[in-house]
Amino acid sequence: MRASSDANPVVDSRIAPAVAAVAEQGFAIVPDAIPLPLCRDLIAALERVEREHAHGFGQTSFEGNRTVRIYNLLRYGVPFTAVPAAEPVRTIAEQVLGEDLLLSSLSAITLAPGQVAQALHSDSQLISLRRPHPCLMLNAFWVLSEFTEANGATRFVPGSHKNPKPPKFGETYETVPAAAPAGSIILFDSQLWHGGGANCTSERRWAISNYYCAGWVRQQENPFLSLAPEAVRGFPPELQDLCGYKLYRGLYGHVEGQDPRTVLTGEPGRPNVWQETDAAQ
Ligand SMILES: O=C(O)CCC(=O)C(=O)O
């Protein structure tokens, strides 16, 4: 586990129960994980980005015909760059996925009034591994405005991450809403059966999907093409690492034998496997 600048007993006491809950029921809700002023800043930034870039509703029922999805949020800089490495969630994710974890994607999912419930699915149903498998991808939903059953809180089938199959498309299953106050983070194993709820209120439901994967899993978004290298150079090192500007086990992700950080920043990289082997001879 990395040293956390927030390493105080209150924060640390949330980590082990959250890791255990993800393993046992497939999800965990961590309240008071995001300062409320940051929630407000993120909503204001999403409103601005949506307006300036003319982001509209999704084009498919899966994306949501009354849902605004904004992909690749790191492209828009601050305050979104504060999300992926924030504690205590980053440490929880590291304990579930391993310390080499990566950011798989960072996107906004804003449910407008009238959005109907999304089909239940499992985020790892495209992965051709026999289920259940160890958790390889973990979503950390940043709850920016309160999640209620009425405004479309994500719905879960508790324990379904242990099911050998994903849900059947269009079938009805018993679900529970992940009701949570603003400032909470909802973590769930990508194998868990889940879906966005229906927004039956007159307010929007604001959330950011901060999705991590194990260090050897392919990321859902491609940060090497979707983020300009000059922008990534300005990111804090831990965020560069999460984007994939690091080697996995000293080898995977190299650029002609070099650490991608060296290529990105010109700074010397960490030794790779070959250098360690050379040093041992
Ligand atoms: O918006 C939600 O609550 C869930 C969205 C979701 O699961 C997805 O799009 O994969």
PDBQT file of the ligand as one rigid body, heavy atoms in Angstrom, charges set to zero:
ROOT
HETATM    1  O1  LIG A 301     -25.315   4.800 -14.217  1.00  0.00    +0.000 OA
HETATM    2  C1  LIG A 301     -25.311   3.805 -13.508  1.00  0.00    +0.000 C 
HETATM    3  O2  LIG A 301     -25.771   3.805 -12.362  1.00  0.00    +0.000 OA
HETATM    4  C2  LIG A 301     -24.696   2.522 -14.018  1.00  0.00    +0.000 C 
HETATM    5  C3  LIG A 301     -24.128   2.616 -15.388  1.00  0.00    +0.000 C 
HETATM    6  C4  LIG A 301     -23.488   1.347 -15.839  1.00  0.00    +0.000 C 
HETATM    7  O3  LIG A 301     -23.478   0.372 -15.155  1.00  0.00    +0.000 OA
HETATM    8  C5  LIG A 301     -22.841   1.257 -17.147  1.00  0.00    +0.000 C 
HETATM    9  O4  LIG A 301     -23.079   2.089 -18.016  1.00  0.00    +0.000 OA
HETATM   10  O5  LIG A 301     -22.092   0.267 -17.378  1.00  0.00    +0.000 OA
ENDROOT
TORSDOF 0
